[in-house]
Every structure is written in C-alpha cells, then in structure tokens.
Amino acid sequence: MFPQSLLVRADSIARHLETVFLFTKNDIRTTLVPFTIFALSATPKHDPTRAWHAALWIWFHLLQFNIANQIQDPEEDRKNKPSRPIPAGRISVDSAADMRWVMVPVCLLLSLWYGTQALLASTVFAVLTIWYNELHGDKMGLSKNVLTAIFCGCLEVGGTVAAGSRNSYIDKAGFLAVALSSTVFATTLHAQDFKDEEGDRLTGRRTLPTIFPKAARFSMMLGIPLWSFGLSRIWKIDSLSTTVFVIYGAFVGTRFVMYNTVDADKQSCKFYSLWYSLGHLLPGYWRFFYGA
C-alpha cells in the first residue's frame, strides 16, 4: 500500500512539474536558449559551468511573465493554443493566478542572491509585467515592441549577472551588448507575429503585421541583413564570418517576403530564432579576441 501511495504521489508531482514547464515550453527555443547564450557571451567573467545559473534566472522570470499573460484571455487560448496548461484543463485560472503572484517574490529573492543589478532587473521586469498584462500594454503594436524589448533587456541583465560569480556585475561592454540586443529585438520581434496574424486580427490585437502587413514583411528583408552587418562591425567580427552572417540574415529576411502562409511563417520564425541566437554570440567573440 505504501509503495503504491508513493507512486501516486510521485506521479502527481511529475504532472505538476510538467504543467509548470508547459507555461514556458514555447519560449525555450525563442527566448531561453538565445538569452542564455547571450549571458555567457556578455558576462565579464566567462565560466561555462555557470550556464545553469543564467538559464535558471531567465526561466523563473519567463514563468512569471507567461503565467501572467496566459491568465488574461484563456478563451482565446482555447481556440488558438489549446495545448497550454489552462485550456488543456491541467490547472484552473484561479490557481494559475495564485502562482502568478507567488512568482514575484520568488524571482525577487532569487535575484537578491545574485546582487543589486539582478535585483533591479527583476524589479523592473515585475513592474512591466503588470503593465503589459494587467494594464493591457500589449494591445498596441509599438507599445508591445517597446515593452518586449525592455523585458529582453531585463532578462539579459539578470542572466548575465547570474552567469558570473556571486555579486557579479555587467561592465560597459556588457551594457552595450544589452542595449544593442534590445534594440535589435524591438525592431525585428514582429518576426514572431506573422504566424499569428490571422488570430490577432480576429481578436483585435494590434501588431505590426496587422497594422502594416506589407511594410512589416519588407522591414524584415531590409532590417535583418542590415543588423547582421552592423553588429558584425561593432563587435569586430572577421570578414568571412561577417559575410556568412549577412548572407544568412538576407536569407531569413527574404523568406518573410517570398513566403507568407502560416506554415511558412512558422518556419521563417525558426530561422529568425537561429539568427537571433547567432547574434548573441558576437559579444563573446569580441571578448575572446579583444576584451581584457
């Protein structure tokens, strides 16, 4: 009887952990991986064994944001994203809301362990999460882009600090890397909105692809290769690597113009995520060859 009871309890714990993971599952490739790469590249004190510290800090804050976001309109998720925990019936909206507010002090306490910069990043992140979700700052395309870019900056600051030794800090090169990465994301993140354009129109959500559908696609074709070249110059990347990065950026950007079906946009978004991740390696290149 005891072993069976223990097995049931273990199965219940596993199910709860899976539910928590599912809140962030779709952001593993697009956010957790590239931002962890960035943290390891931008930290002044590079130590690969600290990767899990960066990933943990970023993931906890992703969880805080995603729960706050997914309790806002569960009916929409039942139509467009039924695999998410709430529409899938794995957790109620009330229970998820409780988790959402518990995550705020959890993230702040975690950040306190890593020092002042991480704590400040966590505080700003928590405030903007309220603005984005509870105050509906995501309803306007430009507001959404700016807020999301600041979110990214917070994740990069906290992750970079966590990737260093305890009470580590970000130096001038690290802050430059954060500023550039946030600006790149603010001007290209609508790459992730094309695949949801139809659903966003139905729900009235204003994104750049719904407001300026053609201009948004052409901005990808121009912006991604230009950013590829600009970032390569700023971080003093060698000519061969710069050429390859620019060509790949042109390939990614051109796809958004040439192929505009939902399936094609999903595939283009994957190529974009890889491009964005590659861009996060560039500060590490500079540190290795030119840093102190």
Secondary structure as UniProt FT lines:
FT   HELIX           2..24
FT   HELIX           25..27
FT   HELIX           28..32
FT   HELIX           33..42
FT   HELIX           48..50
FT   HELIX           51..70
FT   TURN            71..72
FT   HELIX           74..80
FT   TURN            82..83
FT   TURN            85..89
FT   HELIX           93..114
FT   HELIX           116..132
FT   TURN            133..135
FT   HELIX           137..139
FT   HELIX           141..163
FT   TURN            166..167
FT   HELIX           172..188
FT   HELIX           189..192
FT   HELIX           194..196
FT   HELIX           197..203
FT   HELIX           208..211
FT   HELIX           213..234
FT   TURN            235..236
FT   HELIX           239..258
FT   HELIX           262..279
FT   TURN            280..281
FT   HELIX           282..289
//
